[in-house]
């Protein structure tokens, strides 16, 4: 599974998946491979979102995080508030980490 193929769509986000996308030449992909690459990129993005939420949930003061990330402290503060989803909806956060749902779906459920 060293090239982009549909089999990757059933794999949880992992380093090999990231390596695959980093090394790809989009212009040489077939239409089917482009669809798969898109799905893999979304899975990796969902995984990264889950990690961000888990980290922020464990941070008391977001000032240093905001400075390091070069983000407005207020924006990071809102993310910190949303990070309560880690404790409120742990199963959904695990789905996010596996790339089975995206961050928008989690936000809708949490705020609904």
Protein Blocks (a to p, Z undefined) as FASTA:
>chain_A
ZZccfklmmpccdfklmmmmmmpcfklpcfklmmmmmmmmmmmmmmmmmmmmmmmmmpmb
lmlmmmmnopafklmmmmmmmmmmmmmmmmlmmmmmnopacfklmmmmmmZZ
